[in-house]
């Protein structure tokens, strides 16, 4: 059965596996005091700027919680869209673990705007309200949409003008950068992001995420927060090795692995959308795309019966109700190991069943 449920389903990339195997089989300093983590720190500075400091963690939820806890005082709150992963799919971890109130903003395209920042800024100084002292953007968003550098900069400038720090949930940052054709720095450091949750697991790693502090003045006690949030790995070199593999280009390659993996995943999503678009199902109005395909995911509204029949050969999630009991919105997610033939078979199945 082919997998279009999530890029979390993808295997570890062979280059990441090789990087793990290449970690010296000898004792090394624990908790990040090792040569591999030092090499990762250098790679992060080359990628994001000389002020950048990396803190490897174990999960994407952990990266978000650690980031925001270090960014906010006990009375602080974070502005995010109502689609944000930290608001909808982290089981209340920011609230439960970090004691952070999330201030959701309606966003049909899952993008935060300067107007949303302005809308919450009026609560600053009101002792009866959680203080909106940070904003969090997701890049690429939960709906597969991508912020341009200008859009991120506009939100960051509005936030900074109001005294708020800027966090970016970059679980799929690689896909956004590949979609835009720009570097990781161009959509983070250069446009005003203060703290980044940089994802590896969705892009070829097995168990590797990180917090990257781009502006040291935006956090306090990051080292202690990471430990108290249970995100400090003792044998950190094995987490660092995975991230290092993603950020570097081995001999024989001109592009780093993160770029190659993300570009392939995006290309498979574009191929899927184009192939489905060419079927009679779209011509007859049975399949309607609900979001632009800007990264590695396709959203479509389809007959519920069609979705159930397709699942005999392809695994994917229902995303939302389709506006009628007989309809459902589905999500088809592509990854670094999605094969063109699986894409073509899914599209052919849509056409045949329709």
Secondary structure, DSSP 8 states (H G I E B T S, - for coil): -EE-S-GGGS---HHHHHHHHHS-SS---STT-SHHHHHHHHHHHHHH-TT-EEEEES-HHHHHHHHHHHHS-TTEEEEEETT-HHHHSSTTHHHHTT--EEEEE--TTS---HHHHHHHHTTTT-TTS-EEEEEEEESS-TTS----HHHHHHHHHHHHHTT-EEEEEETTHHHHHHHHT--TGGGTGGGT--EEEEE-GGGT-SS-EEEEES-GGG-S-HHHHHHHTT---TTTHHHHHHHHHHHS--TT-SS-HHHHHHHHHHHHHHHHHHHHHTSHHHHTTS-EE-S---SSEEEEEEEHHHHHHHTTTEE-EEEEE-SSTTEEEEEEE--TT--HHHHHHHHHHHHHH-
